[in-house]
Amino acid sequence: MEPEQFRKYGHEMVDWIANFMINIEKYPVSPDIKPGEIKAQLPKNAPTKGENMDDIFKDFKKIILPGITHWQHPCWFAYFPANNSPPSILGELLTAGLGAQCMIWKTSPAAEELEEVTLEWLRKMVDLPEGMIGVIQDSASTSTLVALIAAREKISGFNINCKGFTESLIVYCSEEAHSSVFKGAKIAGYGSENIRLIPADEKFAMESAKLEEAILKDRAEGKKPTLVCGTIGTTSSAGIDPLEKIGAICKKYNVWFHVDAAYAGTAAILPEKRWIMKGTEYSDSFVFNPHKWLLTNFDCS
Ligand SMILES: Cc1ncc(COP(=O)(O)O)c(C=O)c1O
């Protein structure tokens, strides 16, 4: 595609997106289709010749659009909010336009420094402890996996990376925690038998006394309590774990304290909701998703 064609279709698509935003309420929230219906309309093999953009865009409107679930619809009440915004779409366009590779300072210095600065802004906005630094991950699930791996390496003196697991390291979260904690612990090699789901109380918050009991039992059996994941805003019940109590227990037994605030963390920007962060001063790692409540395109954790 020549730059002038890119200009033409770019303008057309931005116009289309602006109209989509204006008319979003006219779309159904969820598509009225059966599994396989979209697939059946697509060619079995990749085209051998390039198609023109008019035809591709027509296919998008005819085949793809009717199969889209509209998370930006004002009547969207499933799962959790996942709001993007016009500035975040334009930012994404610029990044794609530059074809920037933003992994480390050398691959794109401005991107790395911008990441550092904006994450420091975010740290202050949600009142996380000074000195905590951030990295953008693709999802809360990945962020929790990173915490699980970091905790595993810290407790083993970076030995698991070399030798693999030689003892039972234990992970704790409440029975209301997101499935990514359980999955992440399995991926990080802890083993499903080494994950303790601590009971939650009538407010769906972890019972900290039960956590301490479980830690003591594991220690007595010669196992190593390694990471506790507390949640601010459990996925299905909006529970808030007692982070101050959990943090104090983690400190007492030298256990990594990870806080998963995937969707609810954004609320801490509001002064009247800041209380949800109480106890994060004990945390070793913390994740929240600007791609949920902070008007940012998926994915940004
Ligand atoms: C508390 C909590 N943790 C983790 C996740 C997973 O987030 P992600 O889709 O970014 O991996 C969710 C998603 O809803 C969540 O509510």
The ligand as a Tripos MOL2 file, in Angstrom:
@<TRIPOS>MOLECULE
LIG
   16    16     1     0     0
SMALL
NO_CHARGES

@<TRIPOS>ATOM
      1 C1         -9.1340   -9.6940   40.3970 C.3       1 LIG1
      2 C2         -8.6910  -10.0670   39.0140 C.ar      1 LIG1
      3 N1         -7.4540  -10.5500   38.8210 N.ar      1 LIG1
      4 C3         -6.9990  -10.8830   37.5980 C.ar      1 LIG1
      5 C4         -7.7930  -10.7520   36.4810 C.ar      1 LIG1
      6 C5         -7.2400  -11.1280   35.1490 C.3       1 LIG1
      7 O1         -6.9680   -9.9740   34.3970 O.3       1 LIG1
      8 P1         -6.3160  -10.0770   32.9600 P.3       1 LIG1
      9 O2         -7.4310  -10.3920   32.0200 O.co2     1 LIG1
     10 O3         -5.7190   -8.7140   32.7010 O.co2     1 LIG1
     11 O4         -5.2980  -11.1530   32.9930 O.co2     1 LIG1
     12 C6         -9.1070  -10.2640   36.6210 C.ar      1 LIG1
     13 C7         -9.9820  -10.1200   35.4610 C.2       1 LIG1
     14 O5        -11.1140   -9.7900   35.5530 O.2       1 LIG1
     15 C8         -9.5650   -9.9020   37.9050 C.ar      1 LIG1
     16 O6        -10.7980   -9.4220   38.1070 O.3       1 LIG1
@<TRIPOS>BOND
     1     1     2 1
     2     2     3 ar
     3     2    15 ar
     4     3     4 ar
     5     4     5 ar
     6     5     6 1
     7     5    12 ar
     8     6     7 1
     9     7     8 1
    10     8     9 2
    11     8    10 1
    12     8    11 1
    13    12    13 1
    14    12    15 ar
    15    13    14 2
    16    15    16 1
@<TRIPOS>SUBSTRUCTURE
     1 LIG1         1 GROUP 0 **** ****
